[in-house]
Amino acid sequence: MKSFCRAHVFSRLMFITLAVSVSGLCGCSGGAVEGSKKQKSPATINGVAITESELRESAADDLESIELRKLRNDSSYARAEHEALQEALDRLVEEKLFTLEAAEQNISKEQLFDREVRQKISDPAEEEIDRVYEANKTRVNRPKEDVADQIIMFLRDQNEKELREAFVRQLEQKYKVVRNLEPFRFDIKTAGHPSIGPDAAPVKLVLFSDFECPYCRSFSDTLTEVVKSYGDRVQLVFRQFPLTSIHPNAQRAAEASLCAHDQKRFWDMHDVLFDNQRNLTEENILTQAQLLDNFNMEKFKACLASGRYKSEVQKDIRAGYAAGADSTPTAFINGLYVSGAQSYESLAAIIDKELSSHDSETK
């Protein structure tokens, strides 16, 4: 398996639906006032009507785009609302814990924070500065000497954050904090989609990806590492999310992968498509598919020519929008939203927490 694209493709306009308000105004009228009137056609030409169905068929692509944006915006709103509540709860818990501890020690909250956090912040070692610089050298495009002070400030801020979080965890144990606000999870369907790992795995990592996206390609290596490290404790599920507005060949590549899935060769085709990401024309896909051992090319060609999986790819796209995906790669770990090509360490932190919760519940 190889890697997965982070692309900014959709605007963040929020659509406000008025249907509920309108129905509320009419709900007690005792019947439709205009029900007896014959509905007019949208337009006529020489007395010949343009029908509503013709109009909607002509506007189908635009209407679909609007519907997809509405799905994404609704889910993004729900996630953002929950995140705001979670952040507010974290602030309230921390503030009350600091108040309790400061009162117990008969000092101010500022003095407590200074003693337990600020005074423990250490300057980063040169190796840490080098590590951060090397990881960002291409993007920064400046000599290390020019950005060393910023890197040091970044690492000190990071150290302060870690110390603060560690102290808060210590206080939470001392004062028996119980958190009942569950994290926001999306219900992402996995059955029938290409996967690695057992269906009974306690952690399901569902990925929405685009074969023409370079970020998706690189992310694939990270996911390969995750799968190897966690074995049967994690199931990786692949769902299609081709960004056709910027990746013209992504739709057909997605269909090709599902045609290969018919022969239980999805992951082989997955690798072929990512390895040839710069040339995903249908002609080249067929050329590369011929290199696969024990692969029925006639069956594959017939499947691809039929367009059998075009609607399945569209279903995946709608599912991605409904879960708030606005770029690729987008992943969901047991329904938890994870945007972008995250590092192995970031994914592992979430997975480990999910596994810990699962293990404690099953004891």
N, C-alpha and C positions, 0 to 999 in steps of 0.2 A: 504494500500500500504506500502511496506517496502522498503528496500534500494538498491545501485548500484556499477566496478573494475578498478582500475588504474593499468595497467600492461604495462611494457615496452616490446613490442612484435615485433616492426619492426625497421629495420635499417634505417639510414637517408641518404642512397645513392641517389644522384640525377642522373636521367637518361636524357641524352642529345639526342634529336631526330635529326637525320641527314636527314630525308626524305625531309624536305623543301629545304635544300641546294641542294640535289641531283636533285629534280624536277626542281629547278631553273636553274641548269646547262643544263638540257635536254630540257627545255621548249621551246626553239627557234630552235630546230633541224629540225622541219618540218615533224617529223614522227619518229617512233621507229626504230632504226637501226637494232636491234636484233629481230624485230617482226617476221621475216620470219623463224627464226631458231626454231626447235622443242625443247621444254624445256625437259631437261633430268630428269629422276626420281632421287630422292636422292641417291638411291643405287639399285643394282640388286644382286640377289643370284641365280646362275645357270641360268642366263638370265631372271629370274622372278623379276619384279620391286617391290620395296617398294615404295608405292605411297605417294604423298604429304599429302593426307588426313590421311593415316596411321601414318605418322610421327607426324602430328599435334595432332592426337588423343592420341598418346603415350606421347606426351609432354604437354597434356592439363593442368594438374595440375600446372606445372611449368610456362606455358604461362599465366595462370590465375593469379598466384601469381605476375608475372612481371607486368601484366596489372594493378592489384590492387595497387601495389607500385607506378606505374606511375601516376595513378589517384590521389593518396594521395600526391605525391611529387609535382605535378602540382598545386594542390590547396594550399598546404603548402607554395610553392614559392609565389603564388599570395597574400596570406595573409601576409607573412613576408615582401614582398615588400611594401604593403600598410602600415603596422605597422611602417616600417622604415621611410616612408614619414610622417606619423602622428607624430612620435616622433621628427623628424626634424622640422616640423611645430611648434610643441609646444615649442621647444627650441628657434626658431626664434621669435615667438610671445613674449615669456617671455623676451628675450634679448632686443627687441625693446621697450617693455613696461618699463623695468627697466631703459633703456637709457632715455626715455621721462620723467619719474618721477624724476630721479636723476637730470636731467637738470632743471626741474621746481623748484626743491628744492635747486638747486645750491650746490649739494654734489656729491660725486662719487657713482657709482653703488655699490661698496663694502660697503661704509658707509650706503647706503640705505638698503642694505640687512642685515647689522649688526643691524640696528635700528629696522627694521620691522619684522625681523625673529629671528636672533640669540639671541638677548637680551630677547626675549619673550619665549624662550625654558625653560620649567620647568622640575625639576627632578620628576620622577614618584613616585606616592604614593606606600606604601608597598602593598596595596591591588592589585594594577596593576601588581606589580612584582609577587605576588602570583598567580594571574590569568594566566599570561603567563607561569609561571613554571608548574602549574597544567595541563594546556592544552598540554604541551610538555614533561611532566615528563617521560612518557614511552619511548619516542624516545631518550631523553637526557640521562636517566639512570644514573644520578649523583645527589648528594645532592644539595639543592637550594643554599647553601652557596658557592659552587664551581662555579656556573654559574650566580650568582647574578649580577656581574659586566657586563657580556655580555648582560643580560636581560635589565639592566639599559641603556646600550649603544643602544640597539635595540629600546627601548621605546623613548629615546631621539631623535634618528634618525627619528622615526615615527612621533614624535611631530613636528620636524623641517619640515618634508615633508608636514604635514597638515597645518602648519603656512604659508609655502611658497605658497601652492596651494590656500589657502584662500586669501592671499595678491594678487596673480596673478588674481584671479577672481574679486577682487575689482578693480584692474587696468584695467581689460578688460571692465568692466562697465564704468569706467571713460573715457577711450579712445575709447569707442564704437567699440570693436573688433567684427568682423563678420567672423565666420568660415564657409567656404563653402566646405571643404573637408569632405565628408560623411564617416562614419565608414564603414569598409568592411563587407559586409553581403553575406552569402551564401543563395541560393534559395533552401530551404529544403521542399520537398513535404510532406504534412500532410494528404491529403484526403485518406480515407479508412484505415488508421492506428489506432490502439487502442488509445483512448484519454479520457481525463477528462476535462470538461469545454466546453463552446459553440464555434462553428466554427467561430462566429463573434467576439470572444475575441480580444481586441486590441494587446495583447501580446501572442505570440505562443512560448512555450518552448518545443523544440523537443529534445528528449533524445535518444542517442544511448547507449544501455546497454547490459550486459552479465549476465545471471542468476547465473553463477558460480563464479562471481567476488565479493569478499567481500567488496570492496570499493563501488560497485554499490548497494549492500545491505544497507550499512550505508547511502548512499546518498539518498536512497528512503525515509527515514524518513524526511530528509530536504525538499524533494519535496512535501511530504504530508503536511508539514507545510506551504509551499508556496501556495499550492492549497487551503488550508483552509483559509489562510490570505487574498488572493486576489479574491476569489470567481469567478464570471463570467468574471472578467477582464483578466484572464489568462487561456489559454488552454494548458494542458500538453499532449504531443503526444509521444508515445513510439515507438521506432524503434529498431530492433534487430541488435546486433553487437557481436555475439559470437566469442571469441578468442580461436578457436579450437586447436591452437598449444599448449596452456597451460591449457585449460579447455575442456577435452574430452567429457563431457556430455552437454556442453552448446548448441550445435546445436540442439539436440533432445529436450532439455528443451525449446528452442525458438519455435520449431515446436509445442510442446505441448501447449504453451501459445496461439498460433494462432488457434489451434484446439478448445481450450476453447472459444476463441473469436467468433467462429461460433455460440456458444450458449449464446453470450453476457456475458461471464463469464471471460473475460481476466484478469481483476484486481483481481478476486478471485484466479485464477491460478497463477498470478504474485506473490501474497502473499504466496501461497503454495510453489512455487519454491524457493523463497528467504528464507522461514522458514526452508526448507529442503536442503539448499545449499550444505551441506557436503555430501549429498547422493542423487544425481540427476540421478541415474540409471533409465532406462525406467521402470523397475519393480517397483521401489519405487515411481516414479511419478504416475503410475497407482494406486498403493496402497493409496497414499495420495489423489488422485482425487476422490476416492470412498467416502471420508469423506465429500465432498461438498454436501450440500442439493440441492435437485431438479436438479441434474446434470445427463444428459443422458450419462452413461458410455459406452454403446454400440456404440453410435455415436462418442464419443471421441476416443475409441479404434480403430474404423474403420478409422477415420481420421488420427490418428498417424501412424497406420500400413501402410497406403497408401503412406506416404511421400508427401502428397499433398502440404505442405507448405515449402518443402526444397528449391525450387526455389525462393519463396518469401523472405525467410531469406537471400538467396544469393543476391537478389536485394537490400535488406536493407544494407548488408555489402558493396556492391559496392557504394551505395549512401553515406555511411559513409566515405569511402575512398575518394570519389569525393569531399567531404566537408573537407577533411584534418584530419579526426579522426585518431588518432594513439594510442589511449588508451581508456579504459573505466573507469568511465563514461565520455562521451563527450556530451555536450549540446549546443544548439543554441537558443538564445533568440532573436526572430525576426531576425534570421539569423546571429546574433553575436556569434562568437566562444567562448565557455566557456569550458576549459579543466579541468578534475578532479573533485573530490568530494568537491566542493566549499561549504562554510558556507552559512547559510540562509542570513546573513547580506550581503555577497558578491552578491548573486543572487538578493536580494531585491534592492540593489543599482542600478543594471542594469535595473531591471523591473520598478522601480520608474522613472528612467530617460526616459525609453521608453513610459511609461504612460504619463509623463509630456509632452513629444513631441507630442504624439497623441492628448492629450486634447487641447494643444495650437493650433494644426492644425485644429481641429474640431470646434473651437469657432467661 
